[in-house]
Amino acid sequence: MSSSADGPSTSSHMMKTTKRGRPFLKDTLDLFATLIVSLQLGPHKQFFKTFPHSFTTDEAAQNLASLKFSQSNRGPDPREPSRVITTTTTTTFSMTRDMAKAMSQHFMDARLIENATDPSSNLFKDRGVFQLTPKGLHVLERFIAKNGINSDHLQPVFQSQPICIKLLHLERRSADDEIIVTQSVITALFRRFVGRQANYPPPASDKPLDTFQRYNERAKGIALCDVTERAQPLIGKAAQLHKYCFAAVSALEWLCDFTSVVGREEAAEMAAQFVRFGLITLVSDKRKNNDSAIIFTVRGSAPGGNSPVSQIGEFRCTAKAVYRITDEGQRLAHWNSTNSPSSSTANLHDDRSSIHGSVDGTSESGAAKKTTPDAKIHRRISMAEKMNVSYENGERKTAKESNTDRLRYILEEPGLRSLFREFLRGNFCEENLSFWVDVQDFKRKFNITSSAMAVGPTAARPGSKNTPGQVAMERHHEGLINTAFVIYNTYLAPSSQCELNIDHGLRNELAKYLEEVVTSLTGKAFQGRVEPEQATVFNATQLQTMIMERAT
């Protein structure tokens, strides 16, 4: 069996927190996703209504109290490159019930989870029932893909709830986890905020929108309306119509739902930056004199001259405050332009999920912040951009593509791959694509495999010989073995269910290799298929040779 670098030595440390007392964003997202993977989301009843794919306050607090995340990485042995070794790292999170509830409240503030019975509530209450938000599902999906986690138990959640496809990831400073603010960052964020076109909600119809339709409407950009300011004859002011208006609270909710900000404070700071850059302006704030108001102020440098950028920007976080998009904001949004308003001036990078841009700039929020030339903002690359001949490395010298390039693009795009599958099915060779998909999934899991679970007080046995990392490594390895031989028995074994039409010499070479391994390890003859009791003797190096070198 492949070896593990997991040892008996342990270390403990507190989570890094910002000056506001919250955990760093990466730790927040990792802890959230680990918690969700460890939970068994299911139906919970409250107020005579059942909420599917949900969890309770007690379940979250209990799992967070002792949460274990194990990750196995496989790679070549530095001393013997032909041999694969496995290194397993186990991280255990421990906290009190009060701390677990506070962390869950932070998840709510970041709009990763919501109250199932009252989505408008912002409090993580006792005896509550909670569900994942589209933003939470987006974070969970990325975590699962990155860490090679078996997510079969979460598939019903992904299939039944909307997921945020275009979450805007704002780059942060590594020292204090503050969002990097530059003109390019604010430009890209604002264009995403206002959308490709002014987002006036459709007129009400007899047929209400379902959950997916409502979410898709919000994803287009902040919902806008027209506001008429009453005439004031005593001061000689006529009635005035303001177009492209929105409520201040709605802006905060939108920024929390569709960007990586982790609460209304950060959202208000970004909105205040919109004011500072002259993109939005206050229309009215009709709160009563005795009503309290929270006003966020940001400061930064102003270029002077006719620039719309000012040194100070204020955003009022009140229920009655209404803002509108200025002429400068409309110009920057490119609503009347043929160019895509949602794309920033940043260079395209050959990466599934991000665009990087950088401009020198300064930002202040109560105090001076450091100037940084390394601002980045992330978003997913659209299919249209990938189809563009200038997508790869900023430009292409020629639009000519090989058949291999075209096939690779079709295989990597889920929508096109589905059409390609239909074509192969019509030609009775669908198994070729199924084999490719299964092998790609195996390769991903081979390089990195992880698991998350809540551990009770009885999980750690003082007399146990195996460490948690070794147990996790063995479980991960067992899963790899099962996957590898399901692939072999399904596609490559003689007379298998979906036998591939491969080169005869290659098939014989693979069968000969398996016969040598099985015979030498078990002493039994190889019968063309790998049985479960034979599979257990294979190590990671042999799995790599069988599937990743010979079979593909």
N, C-alpha and C positions, 0 to 999 in steps of 0.2 A: 504494500500500500504506500502511496506517496507520503512523504514526510511532512511534518508540520513544524513551523518555527515558534509555535505557541509554547510559552514556558510558564513556570510557576510564579515568576516575579510579577508583581502588580504595582500600579501607581494610581494615585487619585488626585484630582484637582477640581477646583470650582470652575464653572462655566464662565467664559469671558463675558463681561457685560459692558454696555455703553455708559456714557455719563448720565443717561436718563434711567439707568438701572435695568434695561432690558437686555436679553441675550443677543449676541451677534446674529445677523440674519441667517448665515449658513447653519449655525447651531440650531436656530429655531426651526428651520425647514427640515433639517435632518432628524431632529427629535420628534417633530410632528409626524413625518412620514414613518418613522420607526414605530411610533405609537399606533398609527392606523394599521400598519401591517400586522402588528401583534394582536389587534382586536379582532373579534369575530363579529363583524357588522351584521345585524339581523333586525327583524321586526320588533319594535317596542311600542307599547300602547300607553297613551296618555290622553285624558279628556275624551274618552270614548272613540279615539281615532288611533289607527295603527300606522306607524311611520317605518317604512322599509329601510334597510341598509343604514341603521342608526346605532347609536351607543348612548349609554347613560353617564351621568356624572360619576357614579361609583365605579363603573367599569374603567373610565379614563383614569381616575385617581388611583385605583388599585394597580393598573398596569404601569403607570408612570412611577409609582413608588419603587418598583424594582424591574427595570426594563433592560433586556440584554440584546445586543446586536452583534452578530458574528459574521465575519467576512473572510472568505478564502480566496487567495490570489494564487494562480498557477503560472509558472514561468520556468525557463531553462535553469538548470543548476549551474552556477558560475564555474564550478570545478569540473563539470561534465555536461556540456551543452546539450547532448543528446538525451539527457535525463530530465524529466519534469519534476519539480518540487512544488509543494503546496505550503503556503504560509497563511496561517489563520490568526486573525486578530479579533478579540472579543472585548466589546465595550459595554459596561454596565452603568446605567443611569439610576441613581438612587435619590429620592426626595421624600419629604413628609407630605401628608395629605394636603395641608394648607399650601405648600409650595406647588404641588401638583395642580391644585385648583387655580393658583395664580398663573401657572404656565398655560393651562387650558384657557384662561381668560386672555392671555397674550395671543393664543391661536385665534380666538374670536376677534380680537382687535385687528389682527392681520387678515381677517376675512378668509381664514382657512376652514373654519367650521361655523355653523350657525344653529340657532335654536330651532328645532324642527317644528315646534308648536307655534312659535312667534318669531319669524325670521327678522323682524324689525328690532328685536331686543338685542342689546349689546352686552348683556350680563351673562356670565357663566354661573348658573344657579344650581343649588342643591336639588336633587331629585329631578333634574332636567333630562331631556332627550335631545340629542344633537345629531346633525348630518353634515356631510362634507359639502362645501361650496364648489362651484366650478373651478375657482382658483385653487382650492385644496386638492381637487382631483388632478389638476395640471402639475402641481408640485409632487404629488404622489406618483404620477406616471413617470416623471423624469427620474425620481429616486429609484423606482423599480428598475427602469431600463439601465441606469448607471451602475447599479449594484448587483444586477443579476439575481433578483429576488423572484421566487416562485409566487405568482400573483393570481393563481387560479381562483382562490376564494374571493378575490376582489373583482373578477370580471363582471358579475351581475351589476355591480355599482357603476362601472364604466359604461355599461350598455344601457342603463336606465336613467342616467342623469346627464345633464349638459356639462361639458368640460371646457375650460377656457383654452382656446387654441392660440390666441395671440396675447399672452401675458408679457408685458413689457418689463424686462429685467434691467433695473437701474444699477449701474456700477457703483461700488462703495469703496471708501478708503480703507485699507487694511488695518490702519492703526486704531481708528475709532468707529468704524462701520458707518460713518456718515455718508449720505448720498453725495456723489461728486456732481457739482452744479457748474455747467458751462453753457454757453449760448447754443452749442450744437445739441447738448442734452435737452435743454428746455425746448428747443425747436422740435426735435423728434417727439418728445413727450406731448407737446401741445398738439401736434398734428394727429397723433393717435387719440388724444382727448377729444378733439372736435370732429374727427372722422373725415372720410373722403368727400362727403357732402354734408350740408347742414342737416342734422338729424331731428326733423320735426316728426313726432309720433304720428302713425297713421290714424285716420279717423276711426272712432269706435264703431264696431260692427256687432251684429247679432251673435256671431260666433266668436267667443273669447279666444285669445291666443293661449296655446299650451305653454308649458314651462320652457321648452326648447325655443319656441318662437319669441317669447318675451325676452329670453336671454340674448338671442341673436339680434333683436332690435336694440338692446342696450349696448351690445358689443360694437355697433356701428359708430358710437360716439355719444357724448353727453346729450341727453334729450333737451331740445330747445323749445322755446315758446316766445310769443310776442307780448310785450307788456305795455299798456297804455297808461301814461302818467297823467293824472287828472289836472285839469286847468286850475290855475290859481289867479282869479281875476284881481284880487287885492294887490298883488305884486306885478300884475300885467303879464303873467306867464300862461301861455296857451297850452292846451293838451298836447302831449308829445308821445309818439309811438316809438318804442324801442324794440328792435328786432334782435334775434339771436340771443335771447335771455335764458338764464338757468338759475336755479336755486343754489345757494352756497352749500347747503347740506348735501344736495344731490351730487355736486362736484366732488365732495370728500368721499362719498360712497363709491362713486365711479372710479376714482383713483385707487381706492383700497381694493376694489374688485378686479381691476384690469392691469394693475402694475404691481411691482414687488414692494411697494411701501408697506410698512407693518403696523399701521395705525393712523388715526385721524390727525395726529400731530404732524407726522411726516407728510401726509396728504395736504394739510393746510399750508405747510411750508412750500410745497411745490406749487400750490395755487397762488400763494403770495409771490412766488417767482414769476408766475404768469402776469400778475399785476405789475411787478417791477419792470418786466420786459415790455409793458404796454400792450399786452395781448388781450387782456380782459379789464373791465372797469366796473365799479360799483354803480348800480342804477338806483337802488333804494334799500333802506333798512328800517322797516316800519315797526320795530320793536318798541314796547312801551318804555317810558323813562326809567321805571324801576326794574326793568328786566336786565339781567346781567348779560354781558357779551364777552366772548373770547376772541381777541384779535391777535393774529400772528403777524409778526413783522420780520422781514428779512432785509439785509443791507448788502450792498455790493458796489463795485465801481461803475461809474457811468461815463460813456465815451464823450458826452457833451455834443455841442452842435445841434443838429436836427434829429438826433437819434431818439427813438421812443423809449430807450432804456433809461431808467432813473436809478438813483442810489438807494431808494427805500421802496419797499412794496408791502402793503398791508392787506390781509384777507380776514374778513369778519365771519366767524363761524357761528352764525345765529340762524334760527329757523325762518326769520323774516327777510334775511339779506338776499338780494337778487343782483346778479352780475350779468353783463352782456359781453359778447365778443366784439372787440374794437375793429376799426378798419384795418389796423396793422395786423390784428389777429386773423382777419379774413384773408388778407394778402398772403400771410405766412402759411395759411391752411391750403392755399392753392385750390379753393373750391371751384373757381372758374377756369382752372388750368387743365390742360390735357395730361400734365404730368401727374404721377401718383403722389398725393399729398401725404400719404402715410410713410413714404420712404424718406429717410434722412439723407443728408449730404455725405454720409459716411461711406467708405469703400466697402464693397461686398466682399465677404470672407467665405471661403468654401467650408461652411459649417452649417449644420442643420438648424441651429437655434439662435444665431446671433449675428448682429451687425455691429461693427465697432466704429466709433467716430471720436475725434479728439480736437478740442479747440482750447487755447489758453483762456482762462477766465477766473474770476473771483466771486466768492459768495460769502455772505455773512448771515447768521441767524442769532441775533442778540450779541454776538461777539465775532471778531474777525476769524475767518477761516482761511487756510492755506491755499495759495494759488497752485493749481496742478495742471500740467499739460497732458495728462494721461486719462482723460475722461472717456468712458465707454458706456454705450447703451446697447442692450441686447433685444433682439426680437427674432421671431422665426422667419426663415426665408420662404416666400410664397412660391407656389408652383409656377406662376408667371415669370418670376425672377429667375427660377432655375431653368426655364425654357429659353430665356433670353441668351443670345450668343455672347453677351458681355458678362455673363454671370461669373465664370471661373476666372479668378485672379484679376478681377477688374475689367479685363478685356480679353477677347480672343482674336488671334491673328486671322483666323479663317472660320467660317461657319460650317465647314465640312466635318462630319462626324463619321466614325467607323461604325459598322454594325455592332461591334462589341460595346461601344459607347451607348448606342441607342438601347441595346438590350439591358445594359446595366441601369440605365435611367428608368426603364420600364419596371425592372425588378424592384427598384428602390422606392418607387412611388406607389402607395397602396391602391389608389384609384386606377392607375394604368395596369397594375399587377392583376387586379380583379378582372379587367377586360381581357388581359393576356391569358388568364386562367380559363375563361370561357372559350377563347380561341383554341387552346390546347385540348380542352374537353371535347370540342367538336372534332378534333383530329386524333382522339383516343390516346393522348400522351400527357394527360394532366399530371401523372405521377412525377414527371421530371421537375415541374415547378414545386410540387409538394415536398420533394426531396431537398431541393435547394433551400426552401424556407426552413425546414426542420434542421438542416445542417447549419444554416446561419445562426439559428437560435442556439444550437448546441455550442457553436464556436464562442458566442457571446458568454454563455454560462460557463464554458470551460475556463475562460480567462479570469472571471470574477464571479463568485457566488456568495450570496448573503442570506441571512435569515434574521428575523426579529421575533422575540417572544417575551412574555412576562414571566418572571421566575418567582416562585413562592418561597417562603422561608425554608421549606423542606428540600429545595432544589440543590443546595450546596451541602453535600455530605462530607464531613471531615475525613472519613476513611476512604473516600473515592479515589481511585488511581488516575482516572482521566480528568483533565482540566476541562472547563466549559469549551475552550477553543478546540480541543481535540475531539470532543463529542460533536461539536458543530462541523468540524472538518470531515469527520466520518459520515455524518448525515449528508453533507454536500456531495461528498465523493460517491455515496450510494445513489444519490439522485442522478449524478452524471452517468454512472454505469447503466442505470435503467434506461436513460434517454438514449445512450449510444447504441444499446442492443435492440431497442425498439426500432431505431432507424435501420440497423443492419437487417433484422428479421423482416421488416416491412418492405424494404426496397432492394436489398442486395443478396439475400439468401436465395439459393436455387428454388424455383417454383414458389416464391413468396407472393404475398397478396398483391403487391404493386411493384412487381419486379421490373427493374430498369433495364433498358436495352443498351447495355454498356459493352465495351470492348471485351471480347472473350478472354484475351490474355490478362487483362486487368482483373476480371472476375476470378480467374484461376489463381492469380498472384495473391489476391485478398483471401481466398479460401485457404491457400497454402499457409499464409501467415497465421491465420486463426487456428489452423490445425496444429501448427508448431507450438503456439502459445498454450492452447487447451491441453494438448497431450503432455507437454512438459510440466504444466502446473497441476493437472488433475490425474494424469495417467490414463485417462479415458480417451477413446477415439472420438474425433470430431464428426458429427453427423450432418453438417451443412447448416444447422441452426444453433445459436447459442442459447442454452437453457439457463434459467435463473441461477441454479447452483453453480454453473460454470462461470457466470458473469462476475460473481463476487471476488474471484481471484485476480481480476485485471487491475492494474494500477494506472495512474494518470498518463504515464509515458506510453503505455500500450494503447490506451484509448486515443491519444493524440495520433499515434502512428496509424491506427485503423481507420478512423473517421476523417481526420484533418489532413492526412498526407496521402493515403492510398485511395480512400473512397471518393475524395473530391479532386 
